[in-house]
Amino acid sequence: MATSVEYIEFVCEQIRGVGDIRYKKMFGDYMVYVNDKPILLVCDNTVYVKQLECIAEYMKDAETGTPYKGAKVHYILDIENTNCSKEVILALEKVTQVPRPRKKKS
């Protein structure tokens, strides 16, 4: 089951105010970017974040899972807990790099 447009828009509404938010559809699911940095992975109407030390305290009681087959284990973010979600996103945004543009094949 892929993520619905309604759900991805709900996710973006929940985190409004943390920066410039946009999302991109990828293989039926979505990546949410904050200030052009890939922060949230939304698969099957579930929000995932990487397991990084900077958010370990916020996510100590969070469930974990894999967003797709072969992926590393991620934290599952309770997007309905707006305050915690925003704190996690702000912490991740500080340590996440803007992706480099891919070179075009000639």
DSSP file (Angstrom, degrees, kcal/mol; ACC not computed):
  #  RESIDUE AA STRUCTURE BP1 BP2  ACC     N-H-->O    O-->H-N    N-H-->O    O-->H-N    TCO  KAPPA ALPHA  PHI   PSI    X-CA   Y-CA   Z-CA
    1    1 A M              0   0    0      0, 0.0    43,-0.2     0, 0.0     2,-0.1   0.000 360.0 360.0 360.0 124.2    0.0    0.0    0.0
    2    2 A A        -     0   0    0     42,-0.1     2,-0.2     1,-0.1    27,-0.2  -0.405 360.0 -88.9 -84.0 163.6    1.5    3.3   -1.0
    3    3 A T        -     0   0    0     25,-0.9     2,-0.2    39,-0.2    -1,-0.1  -0.519  43.5-125.6 -72.9 137.3    1.2    6.5    0.9
    4    4 A S     >  -     0   0    0     -2,-0.2     4,-2.1     1,-0.1     5,-0.2  -0.506  11.9-124.4 -83.1 153.5   -1.9    8.6    0.0
    5    5 A V  H  > S+     0   0    0      1,-0.2     4,-2.2     2,-0.2     5,-0.2   0.878 113.0  57.6 -61.8 -38.3   -1.6   12.3   -1.0
    6    6 A E  H  > S+     0   0    0      1,-0.2     4,-1.8     2,-0.2    -1,-0.2   0.900 107.1  47.6 -60.2 -40.5   -4.0   13.1    1.8
    7    7 A Y  H  > S+     0   0    0      2,-0.2     4,-2.6     1,-0.2    -2,-0.2   0.919 110.4  50.0 -69.8 -42.4   -1.6   11.6    4.4
    8    8 A I  H  X S+     0   0    0     -4,-2.1     4,-2.2     1,-0.2    -1,-0.2   0.880 111.4  49.6 -65.0 -35.8    1.5   13.3    3.0
    9    9 A E  H  X S+     0   0    0     -4,-2.2     4,-2.0     2,-0.2    -1,-0.2   0.867 109.4  52.3 -68.8 -35.3   -0.3   16.6    3.1
   10   10 A F  H  X S+     0   0    0     -4,-1.8     4,-2.2    -5,-0.2    -2,-0.2   0.923 108.6  50.9 -62.5 -45.1   -1.4   15.9    6.7
   11   11 A V  H  X S+     0   0    0     -4,-2.6     4,-1.3     1,-0.2    -2,-0.2   0.936 110.9  47.8 -57.8 -48.2    2.3   15.2    7.6
   12   12 A C  H  < S+     0   0    0     -4,-2.2     4,-0.2     1,-0.2    -1,-0.2   0.866 110.3  52.2 -63.8 -36.3    3.4   18.5    6.1
   13   13 A E  H >< S+     0   0    0     -4,-2.0     3,-1.1     1,-0.2    -1,-0.2   0.890 105.3  55.8 -65.5 -39.1    0.6   20.4    7.9
   14   14 A Q  H 3< S+     0   0    0     -4,-2.2    -1,-0.2     1,-0.2    -2,-0.2   0.807 113.5  39.9 -63.4 -30.4    1.7   18.8   11.3
   15   15 A I  T >< S+     0   0    0     -4,-1.3     3,-1.5    -3,-0.2    -1,-0.2   0.276  80.6 141.1-105.9  10.6    5.3   20.1   10.9
   16   16 A R  T <   +     0   0    0     -3,-1.1     4,-0.1    -4,-0.2    -3,-0.1  -0.268  62.4  38.3 -54.7 135.9    4.5   23.5    9.4
   17   17 A G  T 3  S+     0   0    0      2,-0.5    -1,-0.2    69,-0.0     3,-0.1   0.322  84.7  97.8 105.3  -6.3    6.8   26.2   10.8
   18   18 A V  S <  S-     0   0    0     -3,-1.5     2,-0.3     1,-0.3    -2,-0.1   0.544  99.1 -71.3 -90.3  -6.1   10.0   24.2   11.0
   19   19 A G  S    S-     0   0    0     -4,-0.2     2,-0.7    15,-0.0    -2,-0.5  -0.954  83.5 -21.3 148.2-166.2   11.3   25.6    7.7
   20   20 A D        -     0   0    0     -2,-0.3    15,-2.9    -3,-0.1    16,-0.5  -0.684  68.0-162.4 -78.2 113.9   10.7   25.4    4.0
   21   21 A I  E     +A   34   0A   0     -2,-0.7     2,-0.3    13,-0.2    13,-0.2  -0.838  21.0 152.4-107.5 133.8    8.8   22.1    3.5
   22   22 A R  E     -A   33   0A   0     11,-2.0    11,-3.2    -2,-0.4     2,-0.3  -0.967  23.7-148.1-147.1 162.4    8.3   20.2    0.3
   23   23 A Y  E     -A   32   0A   0     -2,-0.3     2,-0.4     9,-0.2     9,-0.2  -0.956   2.3-157.8-134.3 156.0    7.8   16.6   -0.6
   24   24 A K  E     -A   31   0A   0      7,-2.2     7,-2.1    -2,-0.3     2,-0.3  -0.998  21.3-124.7-135.3 131.5    8.7   14.4   -3.6
   25   25 A K  E     +A   30   0A   0     -2,-0.4     2,-0.4     5,-0.2     5,-0.3  -0.592  31.3 178.6 -76.8 131.9    7.1   11.2   -4.7
   26   26 A M  E >   -A   29   0A   0      3,-4.1     3,-2.0    -2,-0.3    -2,-0.0  -0.935  65.3 -26.2-139.2 112.3    9.5    8.3   -4.9
   27   27 A F  T 3  S-     0   0    0     -2,-0.4     3,-0.1     1,-0.3    -2,-0.0   0.837 126.2 -46.8  56.8  37.7    8.5    4.8   -5.9
   28   28 A G  T 3  S+     0   0    0      1,-0.4   -25,-0.9   -26,-0.1    -1,-0.3   0.288 130.9  72.7  89.5 -10.9    4.9    5.2   -4.7
   29   29 A D  E <  S-A   26   0A   0     -3,-2.0    -3,-4.1   -27,-0.2    -1,-0.4  -0.567  76.3-110.5-123.7-170.2    6.0    6.8   -1.3
   30   30 A Y  E     -AB  25  42A   0     12,-2.5    12,-2.9    -5,-0.3     2,-0.4  -0.914   7.7-152.6-134.5 150.8    7.4   10.1   -0.3
   31   31 A M  E     -AB  24  41A   0     -7,-2.1    -7,-2.2    -2,-0.3     2,-0.5  -0.981  22.0-148.9-112.5 131.4   10.5   11.9    0.9
   32   32 A V  E     -AB  23  40A   0      8,-3.1     7,-2.5    -2,-0.4     8,-1.7  -0.905  11.8-158.1-103.9 126.9    9.8   15.1    2.9
   33   33 A Y  E     -AB  22  38A   0    -11,-3.2   -11,-2.0    -2,-0.5     2,-0.5  -0.851   8.4-164.3-106.1 137.8   12.4   17.8    2.6
   34   34 A V  E >  S-AB  21  37A   0      3,-2.4     3,-1.4    -2,-0.4   -13,-0.2  -0.988  84.8 -12.3-120.6 119.6   13.0   20.6    5.1
   35   35 A N  T 3  S-     0   0    0    -15,-2.9    -1,-0.2    -2,-0.5   -14,-0.1   0.897 130.9 -56.4  54.0  43.0   15.1   23.4    3.8
   36   36 A D  T 3  S+     0   0    0    -16,-0.5    -1,-0.3     1,-0.2   -15,-0.1   0.571 113.8 120.7  67.6  13.3   16.0   21.2    0.8
   37   37 A K  E <  S-B   34   0A   0     -3,-1.4    -3,-2.4    61,-0.2     2,-0.7  -0.913  70.7-118.9-107.9 131.9   17.3   18.5    3.2
   38   38 A P  E     +B   33   0A   0      0, 0.0    -5,-0.2     0, 0.0     3,-0.1  -0.563  51.5 150.1 -72.1 112.5   15.8   15.0    3.2
   39   39 A I  E     +     0   0A   0     -7,-2.5     2,-0.4    -2,-0.7    11,-0.4   0.811  51.6  39.9-112.7 -47.9   14.4   14.5    6.7
   40   40 A L  E     -B   32   0A   0     -8,-1.7    -8,-3.1     9,-0.1     2,-0.5  -0.890  55.5-158.7-115.0 138.2   11.3   12.3    6.7
   41   41 A L  E     -BC  31  48A   0      7,-2.4     7,-3.2    -2,-0.4     2,-0.6  -0.973  12.9-164.6-110.6 122.3   10.6    9.1    4.7
   42   42 A V  E     +BC  30  47A   0    -12,-2.9   -12,-2.5    -2,-0.5     2,-0.4  -0.923  16.6 164.5-115.6 111.6    6.9    8.4    4.5
   43   43 A C  E >   - C   0  46A   0      3,-2.1     3,-1.1    -2,-0.6   -41,-0.1  -0.987  66.7  -6.4-128.8 133.6    6.0    4.9    3.4
   44   44 A D  T 3  S-     0   0    0     -2,-0.4    -1,-0.2     1,-0.3   -42,-0.1   0.883 128.3 -57.0  51.3  44.4    2.7    3.1    3.7
   45   45 A N  T 3  S+     0   0    0      1,-0.2     2,-0.4    -3,-0.1    -1,-0.3   0.812 114.7 116.8  56.8  34.4    1.2    6.1    5.6
   46   46 A T  E <   -C   43   0A   0     -3,-1.1    -3,-2.1    21,-0.1     2,-0.5  -0.996  60.8-135.4-130.5 137.0    4.0    5.7    8.3
   47   47 A V  E     -C   42   0A   0     30,-0.5    30,-2.5    -2,-0.4     2,-0.3  -0.824  24.0-172.0 -98.8 125.0    6.6    8.4    9.0
   48   48 A Y  E     -CD  41  76A   0     -7,-3.2    -7,-2.4    -2,-0.5     2,-0.3  -0.885   8.0-173.2-116.6 145.6   10.2    7.2    9.4
   49   49 A V  E     - D   0  75A   0     26,-2.2    26,-2.5    -2,-0.3    -9,-0.1  -0.979  35.1 -97.8-132.7 150.0   13.4    9.0   10.5
   50   50 A K        -     0   0    0    -11,-0.4     2,-1.3    -2,-0.3    24,-0.1  -0.276  37.5-111.3 -62.4 149.2   17.0    7.8   10.5
   51   51 A Q        +     0   0    0     22,-0.5     2,-0.3     3,-0.0    -1,-0.1  -0.701  56.0 160.1 -84.3  93.4   18.3    6.4   13.8
   52   52 A L    >   -     0   0    0     -2,-1.3     3,-1.5     1,-0.1     4,-0.4  -0.860  50.4-121.3-117.2 152.2   20.8    9.1   14.6
   53   53 A E  G >  S+     0   0    0     -2,-0.3     3,-1.1     1,-0.3     4,-0.5   0.825 106.4  67.9 -60.0 -34.4   22.4   10.0   18.0
   54   54 A C  G 3  S+     0   0    0      1,-0.3    -1,-0.3     2,-0.1     4,-0.1   0.683 111.2  32.5 -64.6 -17.4   21.1   13.6   17.9
   55   55 A I  G <> S+     0   0    0     -3,-1.5     4,-2.2     2,-0.1    -1,-0.3   0.330  86.1 105.5-117.9   5.9   17.5   12.4   18.3
   56   56 A A  T <4 S+     0   0    0     -3,-1.1     4,-0.3    -4,-0.4    -2,-0.1   0.872  81.7  49.8 -56.9 -40.6   18.0    9.3   20.4
   57   57 A E  T >4 S+     0   0    0     -4,-0.5     3,-0.9     1,-0.2    -1,-0.2   0.918 112.2  47.0 -66.6 -42.8   16.7   11.0   23.6
   58   58 A Y  T 34 S+     0   0    0      1,-0.2     3,-0.3    -4,-0.1    -1,-0.2   0.862 120.0  39.9 -63.2 -35.1   13.5   12.2   21.8
   59   59 A M  T >< S+     0   0    0     -4,-2.2     3,-1.8     1,-0.2    -1,-0.2   0.218  76.4 115.9-102.8  13.8   12.9    8.8   20.2
   60   60 A K  T <  S+     0   0    0     -3,-0.9    -1,-0.2    -4,-0.3    -2,-0.1   0.777  87.4  35.9 -58.4 -28.9   13.9    6.5   23.2
   61   61 A D  T 3  S+     0   0    0     -3,-0.3    -1,-0.3    -4,-0.2    -2,-0.1   0.330  95.0 117.5-104.3   6.1   10.3    5.1   23.5
   62   62 A A    <   -     0   0    0     -3,-1.8    15,-0.1     1,-0.1     2,-0.1  -0.369  66.4-114.9 -76.8 151.3    9.5    5.1   19.7
   63   63 A E        -     0   0    0     13,-0.4    13,-2.7    -2,-0.1     2,-0.3  -0.376  30.4-144.5 -71.5 161.6    8.8    2.1   17.7
   64   64 A T  E     +E   75   0A   0     11,-0.2     2,-0.3    -2,-0.1    11,-0.2  -0.884  27.6 146.5-125.9 162.0   11.2    1.1   15.0
   65   65 A G  E     -E   74   0A   0      9,-2.2     9,-3.1    -2,-0.3     3,-0.0  -0.976  45.2 -94.5-174.8 175.7   10.7   -0.5   11.6
   66   66 A T        -     0   0    0     -2,-0.3     7,-0.1     7,-0.2     3,-0.1  -0.937  20.4-149.1-110.6 130.3   11.9   -0.7    8.0
   67   67 A P  S    S-     0   0    0      0, 0.0     2,-0.3     0, 0.0    -1,-0.1   0.781  80.3  -2.8 -69.2 -26.2   10.3    1.6    5.5
   68   68 A Y  S >  S-     0   0    0      4,-0.2     3,-2.1    -3,-0.0     2,-0.0  -0.974  96.4 -67.5-158.3 163.2   10.9   -0.9    2.6
   69   69 A K  T 3  S+     0   0    0     -2,-0.3     3,-0.1     1,-0.3     0, 0.0  -0.317 119.8  16.9 -59.6 129.8   12.5   -4.3    2.1
   70   70 A G  T 3  S+     0   0    0      1,-0.3    -1,-0.3    -2,-0.0     2,-0.1   0.352  95.9 128.1  90.6  -5.3   16.3   -4.1    2.4
   71   71 A A    <   -     0   0    0     -3,-2.1    -1,-0.3     1,-0.1     3,-0.1  -0.421  64.5-103.5 -81.1 158.0   16.3   -0.7    4.3
   72   72 A K        -     0   0    0      1,-0.1     2,-0.2    -2,-0.1    -4,-0.2  -0.359  50.0 -85.5 -70.1 159.6   18.0    0.0    7.6
   73   73 A V        -     0   0    0     -7,-0.1   -22,-0.5    -2,-0.1     2,-0.3  -0.501  53.0-171.7 -68.9 135.4   15.9    0.1   10.7
   74   74 A H  E     - E   0  65A   0     -9,-3.1    -9,-2.2    -2,-0.2     2,-0.2  -0.819  27.5-103.2-121.5 161.1   14.4    3.6   11.3
   75   75 A Y  E     -DE  49  64A   0    -26,-2.5   -26,-2.2    -2,-0.3     2,-0.6  -0.612  32.3-129.5 -75.4 147.6   12.5    5.2   14.1
   76   76 A I  E     -D   48   0A   0    -13,-2.7     2,-0.4    -2,-0.2   -13,-0.4  -0.920  23.8-142.8 -99.9 119.5    8.8    5.5   13.5
   77   77 A L        -     0   0    0    -30,-2.5     2,-1.5    -2,-0.6   -30,-0.5  -0.691   7.7-135.5 -88.5 127.9    7.8    9.1   14.2
   78   78 A D    >   -     0   0    0     -2,-0.4     3,-1.8     1,-0.2     7,-0.3  -0.664  24.8-174.6 -79.3  90.6    4.5    9.8   15.9
   79   79 A I  T 3  S+     0   0    0     -2,-1.5    -1,-0.2     1,-0.3     6,-0.1   0.700  76.3  66.6 -66.2 -19.8    3.6   12.7   13.6
   80   80 A E  T 3  S+     0   0    0      1,-0.2     2,-1.5    -3,-0.1    -1,-0.3   0.697  83.0  77.9 -75.5 -17.9    0.4   13.4   15.6
   81   81 A N    <>  -     0   0    0     -3,-1.8     4,-2.7     1,-0.2     5,-0.2  -0.692  69.7-178.3 -87.0  83.6    2.7   14.5   18.5
   82   82 A T  H  > S+     0   0    0     -2,-1.5     4,-2.5     1,-0.2     5,-0.2   0.867  71.6  50.8 -58.0 -45.3    3.4   17.8   16.8
   83   83 A N  H  > S+     0   0    0      1,-0.2     4,-2.0     2,-0.2    -1,-0.2   0.941 114.8  42.5 -62.4 -47.8    5.8   19.2   19.5
   84   84 A C  H  > S+     0   0    0      1,-0.2     4,-2.7     2,-0.2     5,-0.2   0.916 113.2  53.8 -63.9 -43.0    8.0   16.1   19.5
   85   85 A S  H  X S+     0   0    0     -4,-2.7     4,-2.5    -7,-0.3    -2,-0.2   0.913 109.6  47.5 -58.6 -43.6    7.9   15.8   15.7
   86   86 A K  H  X S+     0   0    0     -4,-2.5     4,-2.6    -5,-0.2    -1,-0.2   0.899 111.3  50.6 -66.0 -40.5    9.1   19.4   15.3
   87   87 A E  H  X S+     0   0    0     -4,-2.0     4,-2.1    -5,-0.2    -2,-0.2   0.921 112.2  47.5 -62.2 -44.1   11.9   19.0   17.9
   88   88 A V  H  X S+     0   0    0     -4,-2.7     4,-2.6     2,-0.2    -2,-0.2   0.927 113.0  48.4 -62.2 -45.9   13.1   15.8   16.1
   89   89 A I  H  X S+     0   0    0     -4,-2.5     4,-2.8    -5,-0.2    -2,-0.2   0.910 110.5  50.4 -64.0 -43.0   12.9   17.5   12.7
   90   90 A L  H  X S+     0   0    0     -4,-2.6     4,-1.2     2,-0.2    -1,-0.2   0.896 112.0  48.2 -62.7 -39.2   14.8   20.6   13.9
   91   91 A A  H  X S+     0   0    0     -4,-2.1     4,-0.8    -5,-0.2    -2,-0.2   0.915 114.5  45.6 -66.3 -42.6   17.5   18.3   15.4
   92   92 A L  H >X S+     0   0    0     -4,-2.6     4,-1.2     1,-0.2     3,-0.7   0.881 106.7  58.8 -67.6 -37.8   17.8   16.3   12.2
   93   93 A E  H 3< S+     0   0    0     -4,-2.8    -1,-0.2     1,-0.2    -2,-0.2   0.841 100.9  57.1 -62.0 -32.9   17.8   19.4   10.0
   94   94 A K  H 3< S+     0   0    0     -4,-1.2    -1,-0.2     1,-0.2    -2,-0.2   0.816 116.1  33.6 -67.0 -31.2   21.0   20.6   11.8
   95   95 A V  H << S+     0   0    0     -4,-0.8     2,-0.4    -3,-0.7    -1,-0.2   0.457  98.1  95.1-107.0  -2.5   23.0   17.5   11.0
   96   96 A T     <  -     0   0    0     -4,-1.2     2,-0.2    -3,-0.2   -57,-0.0  -0.757  65.2-139.3 -95.5 135.8   21.6   16.6    7.6
   97   97 A Q        -     0   0    0     -2,-0.4    -2,-0.1   -59,-0.1     3,-0.0  -0.585  22.6-107.7 -88.7 151.2   23.3   17.8    4.4
   98   98 A V        -     0   0    0     -2,-0.2   -61,-0.2   -61,-0.1   -62,-0.1  -0.661  48.9-106.7 -71.3 130.0   21.7   19.1    1.3
   99   99 A P        -     0   0    0      0, 0.0    -1,-0.1     0, 0.0     3,-0.0  -0.285  30.8-116.7 -61.8 143.2   22.1   16.4   -1.3
  100  100 A R        -     0   0    0      1,-0.1     2,-0.1    -3,-0.0    -3,-0.0  -0.556  34.1-104.1 -76.1 143.1   24.6   17.0   -4.1
  101  101 A P        -     0   0    0      0, 0.0     2,-0.2     0, 0.0    -1,-0.1  -0.439  38.9-114.8 -65.4 140.6   23.1   17.2   -7.6
  102  102 A R        -     0   0    0     -2,-0.1     2,-0.3     1,-0.1     0, 0.0  -0.523  26.7-114.9 -76.4 143.3   23.8   14.1   -9.6
  103  103 A K        -     0   0    0     -2,-0.2     2,-0.2     1,-0.1    -1,-0.1  -0.591  31.7-117.9 -76.8 138.0   26.1   14.4  -12.6
  104  104 A K        -     0   0    0     -2,-0.3     2,-0.2     1,-0.1    -1,-0.1  -0.550  24.9-118.5 -76.7 138.8   24.3   13.7  -15.9
  105  105 A K              0   0    0     -2,-0.2    -1,-0.1     1,-0.1     0, 0.0  -0.556 360.0 360.0 -74.7 140.3   25.6   10.8  -17.9
  106  106 A S              0   0    0     -2,-0.2    -1,-0.1     0, 0.0    -2,-0.0   0.453 360.0 360.0 -97.0 360.0   26.9   11.9  -21.3
